[in-house]
Amino acid sequence: MPNLSNRRLARVFGIDIEFHWTWLIILYLFGYSLGVYFSHAYHWGLWVAWTTAIITTLLFFVSVVLHELAHSLAARRYGLPVHTITLFVFGGVSQLTREPEQAGAEFVIAIVGPLTSLVLGAICLGLAQLGPRHVPVIASLWWLGAVNLILAVFNLIPGFPLDGGRVLRAIIWSANRNFIAATHWATRIGKIVAVLFIFYGVVMFFRGQGINGLWIAFIGWFLLTAAEQSWRQTEVKSALEHFTVRDLSNPFFTTVPPDEPIESYFQQVTDSHNYRPSLVLTDGDELVGVIAPVDLRNAPRPQWPLLRVKDLMVPRARLATVTMDEGLMEALEKMALHGVSQLPVIDDGHVRGVIRRDRILELLQNALSQNGNKAG
Ligand SMILES: [Zn+2]
């Protein structure tokens, strides 16, 4: 999901809780159907029914966030920082910066989510025993208890990328010590589960349970796409596993001194037709920033005679760099994170070259087509 459309709701334990616009749809659907349900089931007045519905819906999303926080905090414990939790149309997702490197870590990170929902469900149902069912607080607790249990069970379905699929992958992984094969199995089962969802949803739809059927089919379609995507990611990861930045680092790159006037930098770019970013190096070959023609847009043309490269460059502090020994996957991830297509390669404090995304993708394409030939 593009981060641009996400809005921040809160910040807990240093983790941003964001929502994607699609979450507003589900928020509305839940609130609306709960309001209708409460007013019909318990014959409350409109005001009581809708207030209870709104509070219950909000509490439901608090429990979704708690489920995700459990994943995030467990991931952090294993040294995999999580910066954001995003709420979207199918619930919540914790954005792990990396995949866990050990089966044990993956198992714990995956299982704590459903366990949290299970405990929350049990607490709500336990508290619901304290009063008669038609009291708004008790009715709300019953509903929250049931929904959290459903959430726990749904997430434990053993199809990747659901929590249950991750648990399954961790188990296969610890048994055969092969992450790729384990992922292959878990995503394959995930696809089967997804197809069953779609099939069941379509059957329900034609049996007259229109909206529910469509919803289930839609969840199936989402699971199918997610399983395919995770598998492709793993394929990419394994194809790039044996290469480092050293294999593709290019020692030829354009440089420009920080005190170069912008006008003359612009002249060089237009004369050479080289629109790639240039490294800004001092006399002592120290990297102080990167400038690209696109950075010139940050200053209006009339100001150019007054400016130098160092005024418009992206300074070193905001630059991502790689070392020769870093993996190509890490380099790609850094590029994606910083929205750039090339990175300076630095070793022992000196610039050794640059690495470009198109070169990595070329190598990846070759590696993947060779894998394909082998499998075929
Ligand atoms: Zn989960």
Boltz pocket constraint, residues with backbone or C-beta under 6 A from the ligand:
constraints:
  - pocket:
      binder: B
      contacts: [[A, 67], [A, 68], [A, 71], [A, 110], [A, 113], [A, 114], [A, 155], [A, 163]]
      max_distance: 6.0
